[in-house]
Amino acid sequence: MQNDEVLAFLDAHPEFLSQHAARYGLKNSHDRVVVSFAERQLLEIKDQNRQLEARLMQLVRHGEQNDLTLARCHQLSLALMQADTLEAVVAAAMRVFDQQFGLNRVALRLWHDAANPGPFYNARQDIRLLAGNLCAPYCGPYASDEVLSWFPLQPVLQSFASVALRHDGQAFGLLVLASDDCQRFTQDMQTHYLAQIGELVSAALQRVLSRT
């Protein structure tokens, strides 16, 4: 049966759609088809448009968040470039994490010889193994007792981001960002920007440590 024949049949038998409305997902109202095929298609198109609009808004929000993170990383880069001592590099990083990222629970430990002695030196084997095994930044609710000892007891920290500091592929330190918000660092979050932050801090530290 051709299309023209189907249309001709429907024109000749307008009651057909009403009688078989349920079969085609249509609604009856006093033996009249409330939603025609064309209207049904229009409703489906509108629904698809709503889904596309929601997806577009989600992409816009993600883009805005990425722009904000990039701007914060830029501020971190500028602050690190202006620091010329180990203490100044660490202080600059802590300041940017606090003012730009809203993170005031940040710890950094190094086992580079040029950092010994000093407040940032920590050559514990478990910490060196932890950093060496980090192929990517770890995000989640867990931290070792040693790492926890680097932070004040209050507030109770609920999530952590651990980032290995590397030079030529070898870990020489560990950067830990912590929060009392359990959703700040989750195991399913993307770690691309955290990895870049680790690279920025590593480069700044190597620059000042190599002078010692």
C-alpha angles and dihedrals in degrees: 000000000000127000093252090053092051092050092047090052092051091048090052094045108036090164091066096084092046092051093048100032095121091055092057097041094255129136128237127217114180092333092310126116104239095190117043124202091259092049090048090053090048091052090050091050091050090050091050090049091052090052091049091048091051090049091048092051089050091052090048091052091049090049092051091049091050091050090052092049091049090051090051092048088051090055089049090052092051093048093049093048091056094052116093104178135053091249092048093050092051092045091049092050092048091049094051093045089054101041101034105027099030092236116135096163104077129141132185128189130181136191094191110130091232090062092057120130102026145097093270097051117110121155098174110149094226091056092048090050091047092054093041091055095051105104087172134006113289118229124184147081099296132093131159122252089251092055091046089054089064091068134063116263092244133092099033106241116229106178137028141193114203117194124185116226109219142184120190089349095305121113114236099165148005129235117199124190115192138185139182087225109093090205097053095084114021130175093243097051123112114257100194095110093042089056090051091049088053090052092050094050092044092053093048092048093048090051093058098034092054090060093060 
